[in-house]
Amino acid sequence: MSDKPREKSRLRRSISRWANAQDQESRDLLKTYVQPGRDKIAEAQDREVVRLRGTLRTVTLTPRGGVPSLEAELYDGSGSITLVWLGRRRIVGIDPGVSISVEGRIGLHEDRRIMFNPRYELIPS
């Protein structure tokens, strides 16, 4: 019975370390990507043209209405947004883990914040 409290403590410490690592990653991304003249994803207004920077977490090919579209999740430490390039199966350089700057208008689609066909610039690492 004396092992149970120790196991819980070890589990709590592990979870706490993981949560702190996630928080630290978010803080680092915010310091890296949010600069004057750029918006935070979490604070960017819907239906407004915004300039965002962040890291692509995922990149997938998803058909929309029979037309191919390339979708990517952009994360800057404050939040995430889905980027969609309609009619594209692949864009050279758009891969998970890539840093990117985008500009476009934010909208909502199926309760998700989304930006269609944004202008983009890859950020060298």
N, C-alpha and C positions, 0 to 999 in steps of 0.2 A: 504494500500500500504506500510505502514511502517513495517508491519510484514514480507514482502518478503525478504528484506536484512538480517533481523535477522535469518530467516529460512535458507537462503543460508549460513550464517556464521556458524550456528549450524551444517549444513550438512558438510561444509568444515572441521570444527573441528573434527567431527566424522570420516570422511574419513582420515584425517591427523592422528588421534590417531590410527586408524586401520592400516594404512600404517606403522607408526612408530613401532607398535607392531610386524608386520611382519618383518620389518628390524631388530628389536631387537632379534627376534627369530633366524633369520639367523646369526646374529653376535654371539649369544650364542652357536649355533650349531657349527659354525666354531671354536670357542675357545675350545669347548668340544672335537670335533672329529678330527680336523686337527692337527696332531702332526708331529714331525720329523720322516721321514721314511714312512709317509703316504701321499697320493696324495689328492688334492682337486678334486672333481668330475668335476668341470668346467675346470680344467687345465690338467686333465689326458689325455694322448695321445691315440688316436685310434690305435688298433692293437698292443698295448704294454701291458705287464703284469703289473697290478697296484694293490696296496693295498689301500682300501677305508674303511672309517668308517662313519656311519650315523644312521639315524632313518628310519625305514620302514614306509612309509606313507600309502600305500595300499598293499593288498595281494589278488590276484584273481586267480581262476582256469580258464585257457584258453586253449582249445584244439588247437594243432598245427598239421596239417596233420593227423588228426584222433588219435593223441597221446595226452594224458593229459599233461599239463605243468602248473607248479605253477609260477606265475609272481608276482614280488614285486617291488615297486618303492622305491629306496633308495635315501635319501636326506641328505646332510651334511651342508647346509647353503649356499654353493656356486652354487649348481646345483643338478640335479637328474639324475639317470640312472635306467634302467629297468633290474632287475635280473630275469633270467629264469632258472628253474630247469626242464629239460625235463623228461617226464615219471613219474612225481610226482603229486599226487593229494593233498598231505598235507605233511608238515614237522613240527614236533613238535617244538614249540618255535618260528616259523616264523609267526608272527602276526603283524598287524598294531600297531605302537607305540614302537616296540622293537628296541633296539640299537644293531647294528651288525657290525662286521668287515668282509670284504670280500676280496678275492684275485682272480684275473682272468684276462682274456684278453678282452678288450673292442672292440666291433665291431659296425657296423651300420646295422640296419634292418628297412626298410621302413622309413628312415630318423629319426630313434630313436637310441640313444646310448643304447647299450644292452650288457649284460654279461651273457653268457650261462654257466650253471652248475658251479658257482663260489664256491671256498672253502669258508667256513664261520665259524664264531665263534660268539656266542651270547655274548653280553657285559652286565654283571650284572648291574642293575640300583641301 
